[in-house]
Amino acid sequence: GITLVISPLISLMKDQVDALNKKGTKVEQAYTATDLCKKAGIETLGYFMIGNPGETEQDALETIKLAKNLALDYAGFGVTIAYPNTEIFHWAVQNNCLEDKQWYMKENDINISANTINKIGGGSLNRKEFPIERQIELCKRATKEFYLRPSYVFKKVAKIRSFNDVARNVKAVLEIV
């Protein structure tokens, strides 16, 4: 059966969702879907993008706050990457937010995961009002705040069943801090 549902939530700020979303998805649906998965015993993972077009630092902080309140089992936070021939790419070119408009033609060291954010390639949206360095800081902060909440830690500790569980969880914490 299904054991994990991954949801690309992008942002939980209504104006951000409306601006980026062409499928008619509503923020409320993220809460409903998460609750339904919980009731069915299915774990959930939400993925959030920081640095979307038009997003302010305050918007990103609000998304982080809302992500912590959305009963997810796991969350990933990464900077928005403008992939070629996407609406975000065209927006980034038009608004001069890409350091290199052909970044995708070069070898890049993009390593973004729930626990690690290393050097970001040229596809990130580097905006004067919300620079990439600050976006990366917020992604790291969001990861720490999500996974190091007392309620989350307590739930994880309660699920430990073996030494391997202990080792895996300790390794994950060390990657975050």
C-alpha positions in Angstrom: 0.0 0.0 0.0 0.9 3.7 0.1 3.3 4.6 2.8 4.4 8.2 1.9 2.8 11.0 0.0 5.1 13.8 -1.3 3.4 17.1 -1.8 5.1 20.0 -3.7 3.5 22.7 -1.6 5.9 25.4 -2.9 4.5 28.1 -0.5 1.6 28.3 2.0 1.1 32.0 1.4 -2.2 32.5 -0.5 -0.9 35.2 -2.8 2.2 33.1 -3.7 0.1 30.1 -4.4 -2.3 32.1 -6.6 0.6 33.7 -8.5 2.5 30.4 -9.2 -0.4 28.0 -9.4 -2.2 27.5 -12.7 -4.0 24.3 -11.6 -6.5 25.9 -9.2 -5.0 24.4 -6.1 -6.0 26.1 -2.9 -3.9 26.4 0.3 -6.7 24.8 2.3 -6.3 21.7 0.2 -2.8 21.1 1.6 -4.3 21.0 5.1 -7.2 18.7 4.1 -4.9 16.3 2.2 -2.4 16.1 5.1 -5.3 15.4 7.5 -6.7 12.7 5.2 -3.3 11.0 4.9 -2.8 11.1 8.7 -6.2 9.4 9.2 -5.3 6.7 6.6 -1.9 6.1 8.3 0.1 7.5 5.4 3.2 9.6 6.1 3.5 13.0 4.4 6.4 15.1 3.1 5.9 18.7 2.0 8.4 20.5 -0.2 8.6 24.3 0.0 10.4 26.7 -2.3 11.9 29.8 -0.8 12.6 32.9 -3.1 9.6 32.6 -5.5 8.9 35.5 -7.8 7.4 38.4 -5.8 8.0 36.6 -2.5 9.3 38.8 0.3 11.5 37.6 3.2 8.4 38.1 5.4 6.3 35.9 3.1 9.0 33.2 3.4 9.0 33.4 7.2 5.3 33.0 7.2 5.5 30.0 4.9 8.0 28.4 7.4 5.7 29.1 10.3 2.7 27.6 8.4 4.8 24.6 7.4 5.5 23.8 11.0 1.7 23.9 11.8 0.8 21.6 8.9 1.0 18.1 10.4 3.7 16.9 8.0 6.0 13.9 8.9 8.8 15.4 6.8 9.5 18.7 5.1 12.0 19.9 2.6 13.0 23.6 2.1 14.9 24.7 -1.0 15.5 27.8 -3.0 13.5 28.4 -6.1 15.4 27.3 -9.2 14.4 28.8 -12.6 14.5 25.8 -15.0 14.6 26.6 -18.7 11.3 27.1 -20.6 9.3 27.5 -17.4 7.2 30.5 -16.3 9.6 31.2 -13.5 12.6 31.1 -15.9 10.9 33.6 -18.2 10.0 35.8 -15.2 13.6 35.6 -14.0 15.1 36.6 -17.4 12.6 39.4 -17.7 13.4 40.7 -14.2 17.2 40.2 -14.5 17.3 37.8 -11.6 19.6 35.2 -13.1 23.4 35.7 -12.9 23.8 33.5 -15.9 20.9 33.0 -18.3 22.4 29.8 -19.7 23.3 28.3 -16.3 21.7 25.0 -17.3 24.2 24.5 -20.1 27.1 24.3 -17.6 28.1 21.8 -15.0 26.6 23.0 -11.7 27.0 21.9 -8.1 23.4 22.0 -7.0 22.8 20.0 -3.9 19.6 20.8 -2.2 18.0 18.4 0.1 16.0 18.5 3.4 19.3 18.5 5.4 21.9 20.0 3.1 22.1 23.1 1.0 25.5 23.6 -0.7 26.6 25.9 -3.5 23.7 26.9 -5.7 24.1 27.1 -9.4 23.1 30.0 -11.6 19.5 29.0 -11.8 18.5 30.6 -8.4 16.6 33.8 -8.3 19.0 36.3 -7.0 16.9 39.4 -6.2 18.2 42.7 -4.7 15.3 42.7 -2.2 15.7 39.0 -1.3 19.3 37.9 -2.1 20.1 34.2 -2.6 22.4 34.2 0.4 19.4 35.1 2.6 17.2 32.6 0.9 19.7 29.8 1.7 19.9 31.0 5.3 16.1 30.8 5.6 16.1 27.3 4.0 18.6 26.1 6.6 16.7 27.9 9.4 13.4 26.3 8.3 14.9 22.8 8.3 16.2 23.3 11.8 13.0 24.8 13.1 10.9 22.1 11.5 12.9 19.1 12.7 14.1 20.3 16.1 10.6 21.3 17.4 10.0 19.5 20.7 6.7 18.0 19.5 8.5 16.6 16.4 11.4 15.2 18.4 9.0 13.6 20.8 7.1 11.9 18.0 10.3 10.6 16.5 11.7 9.3 19.8 8.3 7.5 20.4 8.7 5.6 17.1 12.2 4.3 17.8 12.2 0.5 17.7 15.8 -0.5 17.1 19.4 0.6 17.4 19.3 1.4 13.6 16.4 3.8 14.3 18.6 5.6 16.9 21.6 5.7 14.6 19.5 7.0 11.6 17.9 9.7 13.7 21.2 10.8 15.4 22.8 11.1 11.9 19.8 13.2 10.7 20.1 15.6 13.6 23.8 16.0 13.1 23.3 16.9 9.5 20.8 19.6 10.5 22.8 21.2 13.2 
